[in-house]
Amino acid sequence: MHFLPFDKWKSGGYRKEEVIIGLLFCLALFPVLRNISADNDLDIFYLAADELRLGTNPYNGPHMFGMWYYYSPLFASVLAPLTLFPVQVLKALWMLLGFTMLNRVYILLRHFLGLGYSSRETWFLIAFAFISYHPVFMNLLYGQLTILMVWCCMEGLYRMKQNQSIAGGLAFGLGINIKILPVFFFWYFLLKRNLKAIIMITAGIALLTLIPYLYLSVDYHTQIMKDWLGLLNPLNKEHVNTVGEGGFTDFASLLTRYFTSTVIRGEGNYSLVSLSTKQIFLIQWVFRAFITLLSAWVVLKFIPRKFKGDKAIFAGAAFFMACIPVAFPHQRDYSVMMCLPAVAMMLQNFIVIGFRPPKILLIFTLFTMTLMGLIVFFPVLPWPVRHFIMESRIPGWGMLLFIPNLLLWWKYLPDSVIPEEGM
């Protein structure tokens, strides 16, 4: 794995777009530094890891502000040694890890999109960096895992493409073990009839799940594994009517917000009708079934008509990643990071290739990306406006609209402007 600053230090010199992008993301560092002193999800990870280090159960109850630890025993055990130090040490290291993963995602993006160093490609990278700023800022500010999830998916995809199936299986396995979201890629590789990838991802998950048995007692790890899997049970009520501080943005949370009488603390009443929990549950799973079938059609029928080579591989994975924030419960505005690979493809088509969609589609795209928080930087808005944005689930509507937006964009994209290879 290459680390761009070291490579550039050895080879000599940065290109101008790399300097601009680096300076832009350095700007994210200053406001985000407050996460070292302010409370965020890293405090929950820290408290859960401390309980694991002390031999108590990190899944027994809420740790802070009524919030539970939902991630794997492996993740808690990796963080456990850091609980010997103040939580600020973990927060500083997590921020450093975030920037390191962003560096790697940048390298992988260049590879899959076949980017060179023309002036158009320079402007594309600068524009994409600006659009990415808000998701990056939110993930670093709140100590979130979405940057890690994007890296796991892109690294795993790259390694599988390079026939490095063990490394690819471990990358996907790591993401699934920690936050389950990349499990959707089992469906992707099944559609691709890539049995080897499925086997290696399964082996990666099994290995990462069993590793804690090497240093935790068998009875203890078995018990916390059972408790963890119990918390992840999709039939649990909290995964059906999804509520939470700041508001979630996935499809399930939109249903809770607008189609139930659920009272959400600190938020206004937006209920249009009052459906039962059973009705909400059925609608959610019908929607997830629809997304599953739609993704199959996109990967098997739609993308092969539009893309070839690396672009086709990346387009399929980008669509899958864009579906995750709407299909899985408990996703917030920082989850829009999962949509960025697809946004990058759209932006490259517009700036580098010169594709011009119908004006109505362009307006729809700008509207959708504004709702998602990619064009307007929400934190600079007055608090009442930001509160309205969150309580009305505006980013969630944007992420939901992004799926048809992306498909329409690709529909109007002529085959003739797509390079035969993505290298």
C-alpha positions, 0 to 999 in steps of 0.5 A: 500500500502506497502513502502519497506524501511518502511517495511524493517525498521520495519522487520529488514534487506535488502536482498543483491539484494535490497541493490545493486538495491537501490544503482544503482538507487541512482546513477540515482539521481546525474546526474538527480539532474540537472533537478532541474536547467535545463529546462524540461517538469516540467516547462511546467506543472508548467506554465500551473498550474500557469495559472490555479491558476490565472484563465487563460486558460492553453490550449491557447498556447505554454508555453515554446519552442513552447511546449503545455500543453496536460494533464488534468485540474485535473493534473494542479489543483493538481500542482497549489498550488505548483506554490506558490513556485519556480519550483525547489520545484515541481521538487524535489517533482516529483523526490521523487514521481518517486522513490516512484512509482519505489519502488511500481513497484518493489513490484508488479513485485515481486508479478506477477513474483512470485519471491523468493530469490534464487541466480538466482532470485537475479541475475535476479533482479540485471540484470533487474535493470541495463537494467532499468537504462536508461529509469528510468534515462530519465524519472527522467531527463526530468520530464516525466510521464511514471513511473506514467503510468507504476505504474497506469497500474500495480497497477490497474491490481493488484487491479482488480486481488485482486477484489479491483475493486474501487481501480483498477478503480481509478488507471487506471482512474488516468492514463487515465485522466492524459495522456490517454495512459492506455485507451488501457486497455479498450480493454484488459478487454473487451477481458477478458469479465471483465465488472466490470473492464470496469465499474469501470474504466469508473467510475474512469475516470468520477469521476476524470474528475468531481472533479475540478468542486468542486473548479473551476467555472463551466463555466471555467472548462467546457471551459478548458475541451473542449479546452483540448479534442480539443487538444487531437483530433486524427484528428489534423494535429500535431498528424498525422505528428509528429515532435518535439525536440529530435525526437519521437519514435512511429510508426507515427513519423517513418512514418513522418521521412522516408516517408514524405518530412517534414522538421524537424528543426536541423535534416537531411533529411531521406525521402525515399518517400514523402507521403501525409498527408492523406496517412500517416493518413491511414497507421497509422490507419491501423497499429493501427487496426493491433495492436488491432487485434494482441493484441486480438489474443495474449491475447485470443489464444497465452498467454493461451497456454504458461502461467497460473495463475498470469503469464498469467495475467501479460503477457497479460498486459505486451504485451499491455503496450509494444504496447502503445509506438508504437501505440500512437503518440508523444512517445519519448525514455523515453516511452521504460519504458512501455516495461520493464514488458515484458522485465522482463518476458523475462529476468526471463525466461533466468536467473531464469528458464534457457530457452535458445532461438535459437541463432539467436533469442538471437542475434535479442533480443540483437540487439533490446534491444540495439536499445531501449537503454536498453543495451547501455546507450546512454547519455555516447556516444559522442554528434554526435552519440547521435544526429544521434541516435535520428534524425534517430529514432533508439529507435523507430525502436527498440520499433517496433521490440520489438513486434515481438521479444517478440512474437518469444521469447514466441513462442519458450518458452516450456510450460513445463518450465512455473510454473503452478502458478505465486505466 
